[in-house]
Amino acid sequence: CVSLAAWLGTMPVVWYYFNIISPVALVVNILAVPLLFLSVSSGLCLCLTALFWPKLAIGLWSGVCWLWLKMLVMVNAFFSRIEFGYFYLSRPKVYFVLFYYLIIILIIKRHNICQENRLKRFWGWAAVLVLLNLIIWPSIINRPDVLSGNLEVTFLDVGHGDSAFVCFPGHGNMLIDTGLGPPNDMGRWVVQPFLLYKGIRRLDSLFLTHC
């Protein structure tokens, strides 16, 4: 329940800033949180012991701290390879995040809300309906640039020259160059996060100037 509460509470923020949702975190937290606690505790003991007995700190606590950190990395690496353990999504709107937290609050406080008078319940559900309309009709408050008739060009630093994303007036987009591949995969760490941030799910054209 604690893992579920932590995941539900942080999921919209992680989605907003990192464009990812990780359902597998519900299971990972059960193992990772105790390992993280042991790692931090061992690190604290290492720092305190090093002030008085440096040899003991190096010989004992450094190895203990390394062991817990190694196990933590192994657990994260194992679950990161699970299929459908995480999903990349476009960045949500701010009002969607607010609507999500409002629903969570209404669910938690449902017993108190039911005991209050009808007027307060009316304003609570009215707020929900207003936010729901903002989700259904996002163009009312946020018109995309492609409808404004402007040409938008964004240059991305991909380590080996530049990558350019072109958004044409009216419709259509084009990506020019993508940068280096593995091990420093610029497509994964630079280009993909940018496209998710812009809400781009499909490229109309890809132009490579060199290989």
C-alpha contacts under 8 A as a table, 3 or more apart, distances in Angstrom:
res1	aa1	res2	aa2	distance
1	C	4	L	5.01
1	C	5	A	6.05
2	V	5	A	5.11
2	V	6	A	6.15
3	S	6	A	5.17
3	S	7	W	6.15
3	S	26	L	5.60
3	S	27	V	7.81
3	S	29	N	6.08
3	S	30	I	6.76
4	L	7	W	5.10
4	L	8	L	6.07
4	L	26	L	5.93
5	A	8	L	5.20
5	A	9	G	6.00
6	A	9	G	5.16
6	A	10	T	6.18
7	W	10	T	5.40
7	W	11	M	5.56
7	W	25	A	7.17
7	W	26	L	6.72
8	L	11	M	5.38
8	L	12	P	7.82
9	G	12	P	7.43
10	T	13	V	5.40
10	T	14	V	6.17
11	M	14	V	5.21
11	M	15	W	5.99
11	M	21	I	6.71
12	P	15	W	4.94
12	P	16	Y	5.94
12	P	97	V	5.99
12	P	100	Y	7.84
13	V	16	Y	5.04
13	V	17	Y	6.25
13	V	97	V	7.85
14	V	17	Y	5.42
14	V	18	F	5.52
14	V	19	N	6.98
14	V	20	I	6.69
14	V	21	I	7.24
15	W	18	F	5.45
15	W	19	N	4.52
15	W	20	I	4.96
15	W	21	I	5.85
15	W	89	L	7.53
15	W	91	R	6.70
15	W	92	P	7.29
16	Y	19	N	5.79
16	Y	91	R	5.29
16	Y	92	P	5.85
16	Y	93	K	8.00
17	Y	91	R	7.51
18	F	193	P	7.58
19	N	88	Y	5.64
19	N	89	L	5.24
19	N	90	S	5.92
19	N	91	R	5.58
19	N	193	P	7.13
19	N	196	L	6.55
19	N	197	Y	7.13
20	I	86	Y	6.77
20	I	87	F	5.52
20	I	88	Y	4.51
20	I	89	L	5.85
21	I	86	Y	5.50
21	I	87	F	5.27
21	I	88	Y	6.62
21	I	89	L	7.52
22	S	25	A	5.58
22	S	85	G	5.90
22	S	86	Y	4.12
22	S	87	F	6.48
23	P	26	L	6.05
23	P	85	G	5.96
23	P	86	Y	6.19
24	V	27	V	5.64
24	V	28	V	6.31
24	V	79	F	7.16
24	V	85	G	4.93
24	V	86	Y	6.78
25	A	28	V	4.73
25	A	29	N	5.75
26	L	29	N	5.78
26	L	30	I	7.16
27	V	30	I	5.54
27	V	31	L	7.25
28	V	31	L	5.48
28	V	32	A	5.75
28	V	75	V	7.46
28	V	76	N	7.19
28	V	79	F	7.08
29	N	32	A	4.82
29	N	33	V	5.40
30	I	33	V	6.16
30	I	34	P	7.32
31	L	34	P	6.03
31	L	35	L	6.57
31	L	75	V	7.63
32	A	35	L	5.10
32	A	36	L	5.93
32	A	72	L	6.10
32	A	75	V	7.18
32	A	76	N	7.71
33	V	36	L	5.01
33	V	37	F	6.17
34	P	37	F	5.03
34	P	38	L	6.26
35	L	38	L	5.10
35	L	39	S	6.09
35	L	68	W	6.05
35	L	69	L	7.49
35	L	71	M	7.44
35	L	72	L	5.99
36	L	39	S	4.97
36	L	40	V	6.14
36	L	68	W	7.59
36	L	69	L	7.56
36	L	72	L	7.03
37	F	40	V	5.27
37	F	41	S	6.07
38	L	41	S	5.07
38	L	42	S	5.99
38	L	65	C	7.87
38	L	68	W	6.57
39	S	42	S	5.17
39	S	43	G	6.10
39	S	65	C	5.50
39	S	66	W	7.94
39	S	68	W	5.35
39	S	69	L	5.98
40	V	43	G	5.01
40	V	44	L	6.14
40	V	65	C	7.95
41	S	44	L	5.10
41	S	45	C	6.26
42	S	45	C	5.06
42	S	46	L	6.06
42	S	61	W	6.29
42	S	62	S	7.89
42	S	64	V	6.63
42	S	65	C	5.13
43	G	46	L	4.90
43	G	47	C	6.27
43	G	61	W	7.42
43	G	62	S	7.64
43	G	65	C	5.95
44	L	47	C	5.19
44	L	48	L	6.27
45	C	48	L	5.18
45	C	49	T	5.87
45	C	61	W	6.86
46	L	49	T	5.27
46	L	50	A	5.99
46	L	57	A	5.33
46	L	58	I	7.79
46	L	61	W	5.16
46	L	62	S	6.38
46	L	65	C	7.96
47	C	50	A	5.25
47	C	51	L	6.82
47	C	57	A	7.67
48	L	51	L	5.57
48	L	52	F	7.48
49	T	52	F	5.63
49	T	53	W	5.54
49	T	54	P	6.62
49	T	56	L	7.15
49	T	57	A	5.44
50	A	53	W	5.28
50	A	54	P	4.21
50	A	55	K	7.56
50	A	56	L	7.46
50	A	57	A	5.16
50	A	58	I	7.64
51	L	54	P	6.56
53	W	56	L	5.42
53	W	57	A	6.32
54	P	57	A	5.03
54	P	58	I	6.17
55	K	58	I	5.15
55	K	59	G	5.91
56	L	59	G	5.06
56	L	60	L	5.67
56	L	61	W	7.31
57	A	60	L	5.54
57	A	61	W	5.08
57	A	62	S	6.22
58	I	61	W	6.30
58	I	62	S	5.28
58	I	63	G	7.55
59	G	62	S	6.51
59	G	63	G	6.84
60	L	63	G	5.60
60	L	64	V	6.41
61	W	64	V	4.96
61	W	65	C	5.94
62	S	65	C	5.17
62	S	66	W	6.11
63	G	66	W	5.04
63	G	67	L	6.18
64	V	67	L	5.12
64	V	68	W	6.54
65	C	68	W	5.45
65	C	69	L	6.26
66	W	69	L	5.16
66	W	70	K	5.94
67	L	70	K	5.12
67	L	71	M	6.28
68	W	71	M	5.16
68	W	72	L	6.18
69	L	72	L	4.98
69	L	73	V	6.23
70	K	73	V	5.21
70	K	74	M	6.22
71	M	74	M	5.02
71	M	75	V	6.15
72	L	75	V	5.23
72	L	76	N	6.32
73	V	76	N	5.21
73	V	77	A	6.03
74	M	77	A	5.04
74	M	78	F	6.06
75	V	78	F	5.22
75	V	79	F	6.38
76	N	79	F	5.42
76	N	80	S	6.02
77	A	80	S	5.17
77	A	81	R	6.73
78	F	81	R	5.69
78	F	82	I	7.29
79	F	82	I	5.36
79	F	85	G	7.37
80	S	85	G	6.84
80	S	86	Y	7.92
81	R	85	G	7.65
82	I	85	G	5.33
83	E	86	Y	7.77
84	F	87	F	6.77
88	Y	196	L	7.73
89	L	196	L	6.36
90	S	195	L	7.93
90	S	196	L	4.43
90	S	197	Y	5.87
90	S	198	K	7.18
90	S	199	G	4.77
90	S	200	I	7.34
90	S	201	R	7.83
91	R	196	L	6.18
91	R	197	Y	5.10
91	R	198	K	7.24
91	R	199	G	6.37
92	P	96	F	6.47
92	P	97	V	7.13
93	K	96	F	5.22
93	K	97	V	6.69
94	V	97	V	5.20
94	V	98	L	6.38
95	Y	98	L	4.90
95	Y	99	F	5.98
95	Y	131	L	6.93
95	Y	134	L	7.37
95	Y	135	I	7.44
96	F	99	F	4.95
96	F	100	Y	6.12
96	F	131	L	7.67
96	F	135	I	6.54
97	V	100	Y	5.05
97	V	101	Y	6.41
98	L	101	Y	5.28
98	L	102	L	6.13
99	F	102	L	5.01
99	F	103	I	6.24
99	F	128	V	7.13
99	F	131	L	6.03
99	F	132	L	7.45
100	Y	103	I	5.27
100	Y	104	I	6.38
101	Y	104	I	4.94
101	Y	105	I	6.16
102	L	105	I	5.10
102	L	106	L	6.18
102	L	128	V	7.53
103	I	106	L	5.06
103	I	107	I	6.15
103	I	128	V	7.74
104	I	107	I	5.15
104	I	108	I	6.22
105	I	108	I	5.11
105	I	109	K	5.94
106	L	109	K	5.09
106	L	110	R	5.45
106	L	113	I	7.76
107	I	110	R	5.12
108	I	111	H	7.83
109	K	112	N	5.37
109	K	113	I	6.08
110	R	113	I	5.02
110	R	114	C	6.09
111	H	114	C	5.24
111	H	115	Q	6.50
112	N	115	Q	5.22
112	N	116	E	6.58
113	I	116	E	5.33
113	I	120	K	7.87
113	I	121	R	6.50
114	C	117	N	7.86
114	C	121	R	7.52
116	E	120	K	6.71
116	E	121	R	7.10
117	N	120	K	5.85
117	N	121	R	6.67
118	R	121	R	5.06
118	R	122	F	6.03
119	L	122	F	5.01
119	L	123	W	6.47
120	K	123	W	5.29
120	K	124	G	6.26
121	R	124	G	5.07
121	R	125	W	6.27
122	F	125	W	5.41
122	F	126	A	5.96
123	W	126	A	4.87
123	W	127	A	6.19
124	G	127	A	5.33
124	G	128	V	6.60
125	W	128	V	4.92
125	W	129	L	6.24
126	A	129	L	5.11
126	A	130	V	6.21
127	A	130	V	5.13
127	A	131	L	6.30
128	V	131	L	5.30
128	V	132	L	6.08
129	L	132	L	4.91
129	L	133	N	6.20
130	V	133	N	5.21
130	V	134	L	6.47
131	L	134	L	5.01
131	L	135	I	6.47
132	L	135	I	5.16
132	L	136	I	6.32
133	N	136	I	4.96
133	N	137	W	5.92
134	L	137	W	5.22
134	L	138	P	5.52
134	L	140	I	7.77
134	L	141	I	7.94
135	I	138	P	5.50
137	W	140	I	5.90
138	P	141	I	5.93
138	P	142	N	6.00
138	P	143	R	7.71
139	S	142	N	4.97
139	S	143	R	4.86
139	S	144	P	7.49
140	I	143	R	6.89
143	R	147	L	6.97
143	R	148	S	7.73
144	P	147	L	5.80
144	P	148	S	7.15
145	D	148	S	5.17
145	D	149	G	7.24
145	D	150	N	6.62
145	D	152	E	7.82
145	D	169	P	7.94
146	V	149	G	6.11
146	V	150	N	6.65
146	V	151	L	7.71
146	V	167	C	6.93
146	V	168	F	6.63
146	V	169	P	5.20
146	V	170	G	5.04
146	V	171	H	5.86
147	L	150	N	7.82
147	L	169	P	6.89
147	L	170	G	5.38
147	L	171	H	7.67
148	S	169	P	7.26
148	S	170	G	7.49
149	G	169	P	4.60
149	G	170	G	5.90
150	N	168	F	7.25
150	N	169	P	5.22
151	L	166	V	7.51
151	L	167	C	6.02
151	L	168	F	5.09
151	L	169	P	5.28
152	E	166	V	5.88
152	E	167	C	5.05
152	E	168	F	6.65
152	E	169	P	8.00
153	V	164	A	6.70
153	V	165	F	5.69
153	V	166	V	4.56
153	V	167	C	6.30
154	T	164	A	5.55
154	T	165	F	5.15
154	T	166	V	6.56
155	F	162	D	6.37
155	F	163	S	5.65
155	F	164	A	4.40
155	F	165	F	6.44
156	L	162	D	5.66
156	L	163	S	4.90
156	L	164	A	5.99
156	L	165	F	7.81
156	L	190	V	7.51
156	L	191	V	7.43
157	D	160	H	7.87
157	D	161	G	7.08
157	D	162	D	5.20
157	D	163	S	6.50
157	D	190	V	7.81
158	V	161	G	6.54
158	V	162	D	5.75
158	V	163	S	6.34
158	V	178	T	7.01
158	V	179	G	4.89
158	V	180	L	7.01
158	V	186	M	5.64
158	V	190	V	6.75
158	V	191	V	7.90
159	G	162	D	7.26
159	G	179	G	6.53
159	G	180	L	7.11
159	G	186	M	7.63
160	H	179	G	5.68
160	H	180	L	6.46
161	G	179	G	7.20
162	D	177	D	7.36
162	D	179	G	7.23
163	S	175	L	7.36
163	S	176	I	5.62
163	S	177	D	4.98
163	S	178	T	5.59
163	S	179	G	6.67
164	A	175	L	5.90
164	A	176	I	5.02
164	A	177	D	6.89
165	F	173	N	7.34
165	F	174	M	5.90
165	F	175	L	4.59
165	F	176	I	6.26
166	V	173	N	5.48
166	V	174	M	5.10
166	V	175	L	6.30
166	V	176	I	7.92
167	C	171	H	7.49
167	C	172	G	6.30
167	C	173	N	4.49
167	C	174	M	6.66
168	F	171	H	5.78
168	F	172	G	5.50
168	F	173	N	5.79
169	P	172	G	7.62
172	G	204	D	6.07
173	N	203	L	6.22
173	N	204	D	5.55
173	N	205	S	6.73
174	M	203	L	6.31
174	M	204	D	5.96
174	M	205	S	4.77
174	M	206	L	5.72
174	M	207	F	7.29
175	L	178	T	7.68
175	L	203	L	7.22
175	L	205	S	6.51
175	L	206	L	4.96
175	L	207	F	6.18
176	I	206	L	6.02
176	I	207	F	4.69
176	I	208	L	5.90
176	I	209	T	7.46
177	D	206	L	7.51
177	D	207	F	6.15
177	D	208	L	4.82
177	D	209	T	6.47
177	D	210	H	7.90
178	T	186	M	7.03
178	T	187	G	6.02
178	T	191	V	6.94
178	T	208	L	7.74
179	G	185	D	7.97
179	G	186	M	5.69
179	G	187	G	6.81
180	L	184	N	6.80
180	L	185	D	6.04
180	L	186	M	5.69
180	L	187	G	7.52
181	G	184	N	6.07
181	G	185	D	4.32
181	G	186	M	6.14
181	G	187	G	6.88
182	P	185	D	4.38
182	P	186	M	7.86
185	D	188	R	5.51
185	D	189	W	6.30
186	M	189	W	5.09
186	M	190	V	5.13
186	M	191	V	6.41
187	G	190	V	5.71
187	G	191	V	4.75
187	G	192	Q	5.78
188	R	191	V	6.29
188	R	192	Q	5.33
188	R	193	P	7.22
189	W	192	Q	6.56
189	W	193	P	6.49
190	V	193	P	5.71
190	V	194	F	6.35
191	V	194	F	5.27
191	V	195	L	6.29
192	Q	195	L	5.15
192	Q	196	L	6.16
193	P	196	L	5.11
193	P	197	Y	6.00
194	F	197	Y	4.97
194	F	198	K	6.27
195	L	198	K	5.11
195	L	199	G	6.14
195	L	200	I	5.11
195	L	201	R	7.41
196	L	199	G	4.92
196	L	200	I	5.85
196	L	201	R	7.28
197	Y	200	I	7.72
200	I	203	L	7.38
203	L	206	L	7.04
208	L	211	C	7.35
